[in-house]
């Protein structure tokens, strides 16, 4: 089952943990905040970056969610 990934940019501190933990899905954007890479992105606003990823990346995105020190990443089943 695909997963929806949301990065709350207003909470994100741009520490780089998500891109280091799951570089297949996350990167730091021009604003210095985490964002979902283009290949998985559904929408992006100044407030949030939303994407959808396949099952095979579930462990990766859940590890990034758990590692985020400010809980700016949310992962949910679609």
TATA-V778678 format. One record per residue. N is the residue number from 1. RES is the residue in three letters. NEAR is the number of other C-alpha atoms within 12 Angstrom. Layout:
((N,RES,NEAR) (N,RES,NEAR))
This chain:
((1,UNK,13) (2,UNK,18) (3,UNK,27) (4,UNK,30) (5,UNK,39) (6,UNK,40) (7,UNK,45) (8,UNK,29) (9,UNK,29) (10,UNK,22) (11,UNK,22) (12,UNK,31) (13,UNK,24) (14,UNK,29) (15,UNK,24) (16,UNK,25) (17,UNK,30) (18,UNK,39) (19,UNK,30) (20,UNK,21) (21,UNK,24) (22,UNK,30) (23,UNK,21) (24,UNK,24) (25,UNK,40) (26,UNK,40) (27,UNK,30) (28,UNK,27) (29,UNK,25) (30,UNK,10) (31,UNK,17) (32,UNK,17) (33,UNK,31) (34,UNK,42) (35,UNK,44) (36,UNK,39) (37,UNK,28) (38,UNK,20) (39,UNK,17) (40,UNK,26) (41,UNK,24) (42,UNK,21) (43,UNK,21) (44,UNK,23) (45,UNK,20) (46,UNK,20) (47,UNK,19) (48,UNK,27) (49,UNK,35) (50,UNK,33) (51,UNK,33) (52,UNK,32) (53,UNK,33) (54,UNK,22) (55,UNK,18) (56,UNK,15) (57,UNK,25) (58,UNK,25) (59,UNK,19) (60,UNK,27) (61,UNK,40) (62,UNK,29) (63,UNK,25) (64,UNK,36) (65,UNK,32) (66,UNK,20) (67,UNK,22) (68,UNK,30) (69,UNK,18) (70,UNK,22) (71,UNK,25) (72,UNK,32) (73,UNK,40) (74,UNK,31) (75,UNK,31) (76,UNK,22) (77,UNK,18) (78,UNK,14))
